[in-house]
Amino acid sequence: MKRNFPHPIMIMLLFIALATVMTWVVPAGQYDRVPDEATGRDVVVQGSYHTIENQPVTFFDMLVAIPKGIVSSADVITFILILGGCFYVIEKTGAFNEALGWLVTKFKNAEMALMVFVGVVFCVGGVLNGLAEEVIAMMPIVLLLTAKTGYTKEAAVAISFGSANIGGSFGPSNPFVVLIAQKVAGVEPFSDSLFRIVFTVIALAVWIFFVLKYGKSKAGSTMNPASPSPRLSTRSVAILSLLLVTFGVMIYGAVTLEWDFLQMAASFFALGITAGVIGKLGFNGTGEAYTDGFRDMVFACVVVGFARAIFLIMQEGMIVDTIVHALFSPLDGLPQMITAIGMMISHIIIHIPVPSTSGQAMLTMPLLAPIADLTGMSRQIVVLAYQYGASLTDLITPTNGTLMAVIASAGVAYNDWFKFIWKAILLVFGIAAIGLVVAVAVNI
């Protein structure tokens, strides 16, 4: 008899329970923290780690951490709900279907080329704005496209969320990963962008090749080359143009105006209302479409909240700093290349209990920058090690709420995702390791 893999919620609960047990067995400790004017957040003080009295989390506190996790993720959840509603409104106008039909027709007998195009587009989104939560709302459209081109659901997640992650992990301008890490580490923002772009192209090429080679569906393509070429209506062109403009505004706001999820959500809410009016859904029809979109996103939002609870439990038990101290202390005094790769591996491990990339930057950069100074290593390499280790881990760690929400919205079980992607993960981590070795060799 075939055993079903645990439901995403049950996977989250298992990690929540594990985090609670760890608060009873891992010694509590903490670093001193001081305000950082550059980022407006608190950063840790190098060499200030000290043990404190254990603060184990009780069973009831573990249960309370779940609603706490949902509440503390309110901005992300709001963004997912509104973005999902907005995309559902656009879908109800027929603009997505028209665009998809037009796109498929343009790529007749060239399904692979279409998939490459989609991967590049999502990668660019990752480079510019760390595209992640947005993919949750886009999954129905991506699934429809991959079905037409003859690829599996796993390939749909990989070509969208995966490609976006490659862009955000290797690229030079993701505000939630590289830019914040550069600020905290005292490195000039956008510096060494050419180096990052080169390795982004290499990693994306390997990633897309893997998806194309192993992501084909047994059912095959549903494209019909003999079908008449559909045309995009003026109404659909207007709606899709507004969508592109909104993404441009969101990227500008995040990079230049320091927008957070709430400002970005407001932009997409306005887009949804405008699209409903242009698409002649009427006020009631637009409201109903928004409601349907909200409903479809609720499960993904709950998964995000559950994932956040894992970190809250470890934070309440005061063991996060202990884990960081245990992982990074042994790196002091090692050769530079080994230190750089060791930093990346440590970031991979830390990102499991600390699924926030920006939070991990604030926690680790102040500790690692002095290690770089002592060994003569460039602080840029410290940023690269964090960038590769933390962000790439989002592709596979079950504690990443966005990943779990994306695969849930795609109807993909975690074990199926893991089986499909683990070889590709090893490949991109290998590229990241080569990137660090090259960075040390040329002393960027």
DOVEX-424017 format. One record per residue (C-alpha): residue number from 1; residue in three letters; x, y, z. Coordinates in steps of 0.1 Angstrom, whole numbers. Layout:
DOVEX-424017
R, NUM, ALA, X, Y, Z
...
//
This chain:
DOVEX-424017
R, 1, MET, 0, 0, 0
R, 2, LYS, 13, 34, -9
R, 3, ARG, 18, 57, 20
R, 4, ASN, 8, 94, 15
R, 5, PHE, 34, 119, 24
R, 6, PRO, 25, 142, 53
R, 7, HIS, 3, 172, 45
R, 8, PRO, 22, 206, 44
R, 9, ILE, 4, 217, 76
R, 10, MET, 16, 185, 93
R, 11, ILE, 51, 190, 81
R, 12, MET, 50, 225, 97
R, 13, LEU, 37, 210, 129
R, 14, LEU, 65, 185, 130
R, 15, PHE, 91, 213, 127
R, 16, ILE, 72, 233, 153
R, 17, ALA, 74, 204, 177
R, 18, LEU, 111, 198, 169
R, 19, ALA, 119, 235, 176
R, 20, THR, 101, 232, 209
R, 21, VAL, 121, 202, 219
R, 22, MET, 153, 220, 210
R, 23, THR, 145, 248, 234
R, 24, TRP, 147, 221, 262
R, 25, VAL, 180, 206, 251
R, 26, VAL, 201, 234, 234
R, 27, PRO, 217, 259, 258
R, 28, ALA, 202, 293, 257
R, 29, GLY, 224, 322, 248
R, 30, GLN, 225, 356, 231
R, 31, TYR, 246, 383, 216
R, 32, ASP, 244, 420, 226
R, 33, ARG, 228, 442, 200
R, 34, VAL, 230, 478, 191
R, 35, PRO, 210, 500, 167
R, 36, ASP, 224, 503, 132
R, 37, GLU, 218, 537, 116
R, 38, ALA, 222, 524, 80
R, 39, THR, 194, 499, 82
R, 40, GLY, 173, 512, 112
R, 41, ARG, 175, 477, 128
R, 42, ASP, 195, 462, 156
R, 43, VAL, 227, 443, 148
R, 44, VAL, 247, 420, 170
R, 45, VAL, 280, 429, 186
R, 46, GLN, 310, 408, 176
R, 47, GLY, 324, 387, 205
R, 48, SER, 295, 395, 228
R, 49, TYR, 279, 360, 229
R, 50, HIS, 271, 347, 264
R, 51, THR, 250, 319, 278
R, 52, ILE, 219, 327, 298
R, 53, GLU, 194, 308, 318
R, 54, ASN, 175, 282, 297
R, 55, GLN, 140, 293, 287
R, 56, PRO, 123, 262, 274
R, 57, VAL, 90, 266, 256
R, 58, THR, 61, 248, 271
R, 59, PHE, 35, 227, 252
R, 60, PHE, 9, 254, 256
R, 61, ASP, 33, 282, 245
R, 62, MET, 41, 261, 215
R, 63, LEU, 4, 261, 206
R, 64, VAL, 2, 298, 212
R, 65, ALA, 32, 303, 188
R, 66, ILE, 10, 292, 159
R, 67, PRO, -15, 321, 160
R, 68, LYS, 14, 343, 169
R, 69, GLY, 32, 332, 137
R, 70, ILE, 1, 341, 117
R, 71, VAL, -2, 375, 133
R, 72, SER, 35, 383, 130
R, 73, SER, 32, 374, 92
R, 74, ALA, 3, 398, 88
R, 75, ASP, 21, 420, 62
R, 76, VAL, 31, 390, 41
R, 77, ILE, -3, 374, 44
R, 78, THR, -20, 406, 34
R, 79, PHE, 2, 409, 4
R, 80, ILE, -5, 373, -7
R, 81, LEU, -43, 378, -2
R, 82, ILE, -45, 410, -22
R, 83, LEU, -21, 399, -49
R, 84, GLY, -41, 366, -52
R, 85, GLY, -73, 386, -54
R, 86, CYS, -58, 409, -80
R, 87, PHE, -47, 381, -103
R, 88, TYR, -80, 364, -100
R, 89, VAL, -98, 395, -111
R, 90, ILE, -74, 398, -141
R, 91, GLU, -80, 361, -149
R, 92, LYS, -118, 367, -148
R, 93, THR, -115, 395, -174
R, 94, GLY, -100, 369, -198
R, 95, ALA, -68, 388, -202
R, 96, PHE, -45, 360, -190
R, 97, ASN, -62, 334, -212
R, 98, GLU, -59, 356, -243
R, 99, ALA, -23, 364, -236
R, 100, LEU, -15, 327, -229
R, 101, GLY, -32, 317, -262
R, 102, TRP, -13, 344, -281
R, 103, LEU, 20, 334, -265
R, 104, VAL, 15, 297, -271
R, 105, THR, 7, 304, -308
R, 106, LYS, 39, 325, -312
R, 107, PHE, 59, 295, -299
R, 108, LYS, 43, 268, -321
R, 109, ASN, 65, 237, -321
R, 110, ALA, 89, 255, -298
R, 111, GLU, 78, 245, -263
R, 112, MET, 113, 245, -250
R, 113, ALA, 119, 280, -262
R, 114, LEU, 88, 292, -245
R, 115, MET, 99, 276, -212
R, 116, VAL, 133, 293, -215
R, 117, PHE, 115, 326, -220
R, 118, VAL, 94, 321, -189
R, 119, GLY, 124, 311, -168
R, 120, VAL, 143, 342, -179
R, 121, VAL, 114, 365, -171
R, 122, PHE, 110, 351, -136
R, 123, CYS, 148, 352, -131
R, 124, VAL, 148, 389, -140
R, 125, GLY, 120, 394, -115
R, 126, GLY, 141, 377, -88
R, 127, VAL, 171, 398, -97
R, 128, LEU, 152, 431, -95
R, 129, ASN, 129, 425, -66
R, 130, GLY, 134, 391, -50
R, 131, LEU, 102, 377, -66
R, 132, ALA, 89, 351, -42
R, 133, GLU, 55, 355, -26
R, 134, GLU, 42, 369, -58
R, 135, VAL, 46, 335, -75
R, 136, ILE, 19, 320, -52
R, 137, ALA, -7, 340, -70
R, 138, MET, 8, 334, -104
R, 139, MET, 8, 296, -101
R, 140, PRO, -25, 289, -118
R, 141, ILE, -13, 307, -149
R, 142, VAL, 21, 290, -149
R, 143, LEU, 4, 256, -144
R, 144, LEU, -18, 263, -174
R, 145, LEU, 12, 273, -195
R, 146, THR, 33, 242, -185
R, 147, ALA, 4, 219, -192
R, 148, LYS, 0, 233, -227
R, 149, THR, 38, 229, -233
R, 150, GLY, 39, 194, -220
R, 151, TYR, 57, 199, -186
R, 152, THR, 48, 187, -151
R, 153, LYS, 36, 206, -121
R, 154, GLU, 70, 203, -105
R, 155, ALA, 85, 219, -136
R, 156, ALA, 60, 247, -133
R, 157, VAL, 72, 254, -98
R, 158, ALA, 109, 251, -109
R, 159, ILE, 106, 274, -139
R, 160, SER, 88, 301, -120
R, 161, PHE, 97, 301, -83
R, 162, GLY, 130, 283, -89
R, 163, SER, 141, 307, -116
R, 164, ALA, 131, 337, -95
R, 165, ASN, 151, 323, -66
R, 166, ILE, 182, 318, -89
R, 167, GLY, 179, 355, -98
R, 168, GLY, 175, 366, -63
R, 169, SER, 203, 344, -49
R, 170, PHE, 229, 352, -75
R, 171, GLY, 219, 386, -88
R, 172, PRO, 232, 420, -78
R, 173, SER, 201, 439, -68
R, 174, ASN, 177, 419, -47
R, 175, PRO, 167, 444, -20
R, 176, PHE, 157, 417, 5
R, 177, VAL, 190, 397, 2
R, 178, VAL, 221, 413, -13
R, 179, LEU, 214, 450, -8
R, 180, ILE, 205, 447, 29
R, 181, ALA, 235, 424, 35
R, 182, GLN, 258, 448, 17
R, 183, LYS, 245, 477, 39
R, 184, VAL, 250, 458, 71
R, 185, ALA, 284, 445, 61
R, 186, GLY, 296, 480, 51
R, 187, VAL, 299, 471, 15
R, 188, GLU, 290, 496, -13
R, 189, PRO, 254, 487, -26
R, 190, PHE, 254, 472, -61
R, 191, SER, 292, 467, -60
R, 192, ASP, 307, 439, -80
R, 193, SER, 275, 436, -100
R, 194, LEU, 292, 422, -131
R, 195, PHE, 306, 393, -111
R, 196, ARG, 272, 385, -98
R, 197, ILE, 255, 388, -133
R, 198, VAL, 280, 364, -148
R, 199, PHE, 273, 337, -122
R, 200, THR, 235, 344, -124
R, 201, VAL, 236, 336, -161
R, 202, ILE, 256, 304, -155
R, 203, ALA, 233, 292, -127
R, 204, LEU, 201, 300, -146
R, 205, ALA, 214, 282, -178
R, 206, VAL, 221, 251, -157
R, 207, TRP, 188, 254, -139
R, 208, ILE, 167, 258, -170
R, 209, PHE, 185, 229, -187
R, 210, PHE, 177, 207, -158
R, 211, VAL, 140, 216, -158
R, 212, LEU, 137, 211, -196
R, 213, LYS, 155, 177, -194
R, 214, TYR, 136, 162, -165
R, 215, GLY, 104, 181, -163
R, 216, LYS, 86, 167, -194
R, 217, SER, 51, 153, -187
R, 218, LYS, 41, 119, -199
R, 219, ALA, 9, 134, -211
R, 220, GLY, 28, 155, -236
R, 221, SER, 20, 190, -250
R, 222, THR, -16, 201, -255
R, 223, MET, -6, 228, -280
R, 224, ASN, -25, 226, -313
R, 225, PRO, -3, 240, -341
R, 226, ALA, -33, 239, -365
R, 227, SER, -54, 262, -343
R, 228, PRO, -61, 297, -355
R, 229, SER, -38, 324, -341
R, 230, PRO, -57, 343, -314
R, 231, ARG, -55, 380, -311
R, 232, LEU, -52, 402, -280
R, 233, SER, -81, 425, -275
R, 234, THR, -75, 462, -268
R, 235, ARG, -90, 456, -233
R, 236, SER, -66, 428, -225
R, 237, VAL, -36, 447, -238
R, 238, ALA, -46, 476, -215
R, 239, ILE, -50, 454, -184
R, 240, LEU, -17, 435, -190
R, 241, SER, 1, 468, -197
R, 242, LEU, -12, 481, -163
R, 243, LEU, 1, 448, -147
R, 244, LEU, 36, 454, -161
R, 245, VAL, 35, 491, -150
R, 246, THR, 24, 480, -115
R, 247, PHE, 53, 456, -112
R, 248, GLY, 76, 484, -123
R, 249, VAL, 62, 507, -97
R, 250, MET, 66, 479, -71
R, 251, ILE, 102, 474, -80
R, 252, TYR, 109, 511, -79
R, 253, GLY, 92, 515, -46
R, 254, ALA, 110, 485, -30
R, 255, VAL, 145, 496, -42
R, 256, THR, 142, 534, -41
R, 257, LEU, 114, 543, -17
R, 258, GLU, 120, 514, 8
R, 259, TRP, 85, 501, 3
R, 260, ASP, 74, 471, 23
R, 261, PHE, 47, 445, 16
R, 262, LEU, 18, 469, 26
R, 263, GLN, 27, 495, 0
R, 264, MET, 32, 469, -26
R, 265, ALA, -2, 453, -17
R, 266, ALA, -19, 487, -20
R, 267, SER, -5, 490, -56
R, 268, PHE, -19, 456, -66
R, 269, PHE, -52, 463, -49
R, 270, ALA, -56, 494, -71
R, 271, LEU, -46, 474, -101
R, 272, GLY, -73, 448, -94
R, 273, ILE, -101, 473, -90
R, 274, THR, -89, 491, -122
R, 275, ALA, -87, 458, -141
R, 276, GLY, -122, 449, -131
R, 277, VAL, -136, 482, -144
R, 278, ILE, -117, 479, -177
R, 279, GLY, -126, 443, -180
R, 280, LYS, -163, 452, -176
R, 281, LEU, -168, 429, -146
R, 282, GLY, -187, 457, -128
R, 283, PHE, -184, 466, -92
R, 284, ASN, -201, 435, -79
R, 285, GLY, -183, 412, -103
R, 286, THR, -150, 427, -93
R, 287, GLY, -158, 422, -56
R, 288, GLU, -169, 386, -61
R, 289, ALA, -137, 379, -81
R, 290, TYR, -116, 394, -53
R, 291, THR, -134, 373, -28
R, 292, ASP, -128, 341, -48
R, 293, GLY, -91, 350, -51
R, 294, PHE, -89, 356, -13
R, 295, ARG, -104, 322, -7
R, 296, ASP, -79, 304, -29
R, 297, MET, -50, 321, -11
R, 298, VAL, -61, 313, 25
R, 299, PHE, -43, 280, 27
R, 300, ALA, -10, 294, 14
R, 301, CYS, -13, 322, 40
R, 302, VAL, -18, 298, 68
R, 303, VAL, 13, 278, 57
R, 304, VAL, 33, 311, 59
R, 305, GLY, 21, 317, 94
R, 306, PHE, 29, 282, 106
R, 307, ALA, 65, 285, 92
R, 308, ARG, 69, 318, 110
R, 309, ALA, 59, 300, 143
R, 310, ILE, 90, 278, 141
R, 311, PHE, 113, 308, 143
R, 312, LEU, 93, 324, 170
R, 313, ILE, 96, 293, 192
R, 314, MET, 134, 292, 188
R, 315, GLN, 136, 329, 194
R, 316, GLU, 115, 327, 226
R, 317, GLY, 137, 298, 238
R, 318, MET, 167, 320, 231
R, 319, ILE, 186, 293, 211
R, 320, VAL, 189, 311, 177
R, 321, ASP, 221, 330, 188
R, 322, THR, 235, 298, 203
R, 323, ILE, 231, 280, 169
R, 324, VAL, 247, 309, 151
R, 325, HIS, 276, 310, 175
R, 326, ALA, 282, 272, 173
R, 327, LEU, 283, 273, 135
R, 328, PHE, 305, 304, 128
R, 329, SER, 330, 302, 157
R, 330, PRO, 350, 273, 142
R, 331, LEU, 356, 293, 109
R, 332, ASP, 380, 318, 126
R, 333, GLY, 416, 311, 115
R, 334, LEU, 409, 288, 85
R, 335, PRO, 423, 294, 50
R, 336, GLN, 402, 319, 31
R, 337, MET, 387, 296, 5
R, 338, ILE, 377, 271, 32
R, 339, THR, 363, 299, 54
R, 340, ALA, 342, 312, 25
R, 341, ILE, 327, 278, 17
R, 342, GLY, 323, 271, 54
R, 343, MET, 303, 304, 57
R, 344, MET, 280, 293, 29
R, 345, ILE, 274, 259, 45
R, 346, SER, 267, 275, 79
R, 347, HIS, 242, 299, 63
R, 348, ILE, 225, 269, 48
R, 349, ILE, 221, 253, 82
R, 350, ILE, 211, 286, 99
R, 351, HIS, 184, 293, 73
R, 352, ILE, 164, 263, 84
R, 353, PRO, 155, 278, 118
R, 354, VAL, 158, 314, 105
R, 355, PRO, 138, 314, 73
R, 356, SER, 139, 352, 69
R, 357, THR, 168, 362, 46
R, 358, SER, 168, 398, 58
R, 359, GLY, 166, 387, 94
R, 360, GLN, 196, 363, 88
R, 361, ALA, 216, 392, 73
R, 362, MET, 210, 413, 104
R, 363, LEU, 220, 384, 126
R, 364, THR, 251, 372, 108
R, 365, MET, 267, 400, 88
R, 366, PRO, 280, 418, 119
R, 367, LEU, 296, 386, 131
R, 368, LEU, 312, 376, 98
R, 369, ALA, 325, 410, 86
R, 370, PRO, 352, 411, 114
R, 371, ILE, 363, 376, 106
R, 372, ALA, 368, 387, 70
R, 373, ASP, 389, 417, 82
R, 374, LEU, 411, 395, 104
R, 375, THR, 418, 370, 76
R, 376, GLY, 423, 396, 49
R, 377, MET, 392, 384, 31
R, 378, SER, 370, 409, 12
R, 379, ARG, 337, 417, 30
R, 380, GLN, 321, 412, -4
R, 381, ILE, 329, 375, -2
R, 382, VAL, 311, 374, 32
R, 383, VAL, 280, 388, 15
R, 384, LEU, 283, 363, -14
R, 385, ALA, 285, 334, 11
R, 386, TYR, 254, 346, 28
R, 387, GLN, 236, 353, -5
R, 388, TYR, 242, 319, -19
R, 389, GLY, 238, 299, 13
R, 390, ALA, 207, 316, 28
R, 391, SER, 187, 324, -4
R, 392, LEU, 193, 292, -23
R, 393, THR, 181, 272, 7
R, 394, ASP, 147, 287, 2
R, 395, LEU, 143, 262, -27
R, 396, ILE, 142, 232, -5
R, 397, THR, 138, 239, 32
R, 398, PRO, 103, 230, 46
R, 399, THR, 105, 259, 71
R, 400, ASN, 103, 284, 42
R, 401, GLY, 66, 293, 42
R, 402, THR, 67, 307, 7
R, 403, LEU, 81, 275, -8
R, 404, MET, 55, 254, 10
R, 405, ALA, 27, 278, -1
R, 406, VAL, 39, 277, -37
R, 407, ILE, 40, 240, -40
R, 408, ALA, 7, 237, -22
R, 409, SER, -9, 261, -47
R, 410, ALA, 6, 240, -75
R, 411, GLY, -8, 208, -60
R, 412, VAL, 27, 193, -55
R, 413, ALA, 36, 173, -24
R, 414, TYR, 69, 182, -7
R, 415, ASN, 84, 148, -13
R, 416, ASP, 77, 150, -50
R, 417, TRP, 93, 184, -52
R, 418, PHE, 123, 172, -33
R, 419, LYS, 127, 141, -56
R, 420, PHE, 125, 163, -87
R, 421, ILE, 148, 191, -76
R, 422, TRP, 175, 177, -53
R, 423, LYS, 200, 171, -82
R, 424, ALA, 195, 206, -95
R, 425, ILE, 200, 220, -60
R, 426, LEU, 233, 203, -57
R, 427, LEU, 243, 217, -91
R, 428, VAL, 235, 253, -82
R, 429, PHE, 252, 250, -48
R, 430, GLY, 282, 237, -67
R, 431, ILE, 282, 267, -89
R, 432, ALA, 279, 289, -58
R, 433, ALA, 309, 272, -43
R, 434, ILE, 329, 278, -75
R, 435, GLY, 318, 314, -74
R, 436, LEU, 332, 318, -39
R, 437, VAL, 365, 301, -48
R, 438, VAL, 368, 325, -78
R, 439, ALA, 359, 355, -57
R, 440, VAL, 386, 346, -32
R, 441, ALA, 411, 340, -59
R, 442, VAL, 405, 374, -76
R, 443, ASN, 399, 391, -43
R, 444, ILE, 367, 410, -54
//
